């Protein structure tokens, strides 16, 4: 169904040609049909679910452990649920088993469906930054957590855990206890599988990026989930040069009213020689790794670069 | 009706309605507002009557 192409280390010109060839994956017959389950091979998969102008990322280890980062808008529950049902092991009650669920920050485009996810899944650990929102959406999440008898782990930089023997997760942000804007409370998670790393930044903006740089964290990653839907308030030049990603994913809604992603961010990524995937063009994007190479699958055969 | 500001994006304040749906308001409608602020939206009948009286008077002056 899909051409899987390892990312080769070639001169820029050849890489561009490879990119043009590589993105001609066969579109699925039915638009909006979800990607098939990740391959059973020994690969870590990171699925950037197309939830429009919102975020939802599912990480699945080769040993079947799973972590969900963000849960789209309120109307995205069914599409997220489909991916959970298709690719995450279930408990005896048939509920998807999620070792870890992270809400990067309490904006509706990141926690919109999280109350429903909490109510319908078997969750090992739920992590949220200690940041309050006044919305009913956030209140619903807290009530769902209470009803599920879960306790929330306050997420902050320095927390690290293993999803399985080869998969390590480390939080690089938030680094402060208080921010003016909720976006900067975003949990930034670095997921490392053998030699390959993914940096998943929620809506972290320049202020949080600066803090991560000041702390001297190892920001280098093969894949960057671009902060805040590609807005110009994230992905600063210095930050991006430290991450130096081979590929970047922008989770963004088609024809959104906010002009995301910004031209500045796209240009920075281009100058960095980063291969860009966008959910508004490619639909759901899955990146798999065997620990040394990257493999790409997209739902729609539209341009994956820009 | 009371709405809650969830976030700002570009020129918009995205507000959560009482039914939990999200609607976009122009930022100009909520000057000085911050995330988490509660905005009351209501019809003001007295202000309407006042405007009608003012416009009616002005029309009386300029129509034949």
Interface residues (C-beta under 8 A of the other chain):
Chain A: X73 X74 X107 X108 X109 X132 X133 X134 X135 X136 X137 X140 X181 X182 X183 X231 X257 X258 X259 X260
Chain B: X4 X6 X7 X9 X10 X11 X12 X14 X16 X18 X20 X21 X22 X24 X35 X36 X38
